[in-house]
Structures are given as structure tokens and as C-alpha cells.
């Protein structure tokens, strides 16, 4: 089993300035959040595992709100596919489009996977 990528961000580092996520006209700045923040790293919109994970957060969303916690979904999908995914499953949290992989690489959740002898780059693991 390959070793997961090293987390590039360390405790105390400034949060990334995120580009244009789905449903937001301007850059999203984590530093502006006054609440606790949890990033949910998703594989691909509308795939079985990603859908199950996103719907679980949707179903418990009010519990996160009561604890003053912001949930952000992050994947390398486009804003267009995010919009369809949000509408189809009625997701109450923001999905960030990380098409250039800046966020997933910084948080160490992007790396090489292997399936049936084929190697490819994809989301590996999760960090919350």
C-alpha cells in the first residue's frame, strides 16, 4: 500500500484562498469564517461512495450548524457538475471546485492509486 502524500499545510498556516466554488461569485476565503470549518474531500460528483458521504453530511447538517461548524465539500470536479450534484441530492453545503488540484494537494489527499494494475491519480484518504 503506497504511503499517503504528506500534508503540506501545518498547524498555524494561513488557510488557502479558494477560487470560485459552486454558488459563489467571488473567491472563498477560509480566513473569513468565524465558525469551525470542516472540509469534506469528495471523490467525484454522483459516484456511489461520494454520494453516500455527501448525503450523510446532508442528513446531519443541522447538527453541524448547532455546533457552529461550516461544512465545505471539495473535489476536482467542475462547478457545473457540482451544481447538478447539489440540486439532485439537495445538499445544503457549499461545494468547492478544485480543478487545478491546489486544495487536495495542499491537504495531502491527492495521490497515486492503483486498480487492476492500472495506476492513476485520484483522491486518497480524507482530512477533516
BELQUI-V678536 format. One record per pair of residues at least 6 apart in sequence whose C-alpha atoms are under 6 Angstrom apart, sorted by the first residue. I is the first residue (numbers start at 1). GAP is how many residues later the second one is. Records with the same first field share a line. If there is no record, write none. Layout:
# BELQUI-V678536
I=GAP / GAP
This chain:
# BELQUI-V678536
5=103
6=102
7=100 / 101
8=98
9=97
15=15
17=12
18=9 / 10
19=8
20=6 / 7
21=75 / 76
22=57 / 73 / 74
35=33 / 34
36=33
37=32 / 33
38=33 / 90
39=32 / 33 / 34 / 89
40=32 / 33
41=32 / 33 / 85
42=8 / 32 / 33
43=7 / 80
58=33
71=22
72=22 / 23
73=22 / 23
74=21 / 22
75=22 / 23
76=21 / 22 / 23
77=20
78=19
79=18
104=6
109=14 / 15 / 16
110=12 / 13 / 14
111=10 / 11
112=8 / 9
113=6 / 7 / 8
